[in-house]
Amino acid sequence: MANAVKAIKRQEMGFKKTSKVFEVPRSTHKDKINSKETNVEKLTNTRLGRKPEMPYKFEEEIVS
């Protein structure tokens, strides 16, 4: 993902080509590029989805 965003920002490839090469939807690339975040690594390392309800260390204590 980071390489795709960098390629678009350097204008080496467009949205359509990066979506085919890196197998990521065009809408995702557009969302990342249009974001206010300027740091590419921080932009692409965000976790998606819901956060776990219980931290993992508590789950391990309950199981044992």
C-alpha positions, 0 to 999 in steps of 0.5 A: 500500500505504501508503495502504491501511495508513493507511486501516485504522489510521484506521478509515476502511475495513476489510480487505475494502474496502481489498483491493478499492479498493487491489487488495491481498489481505486477508491482506497487509493483516492481516500489515502491520497486525499487525506490530510495526513502527509506521512505515508508510513503513518497513513498506510499503517492504520488498522481498520475495523472495530477495536477489540472489546477486551485487551489481549492480556486479559483474555489470556488470564481468563483462558488460563 
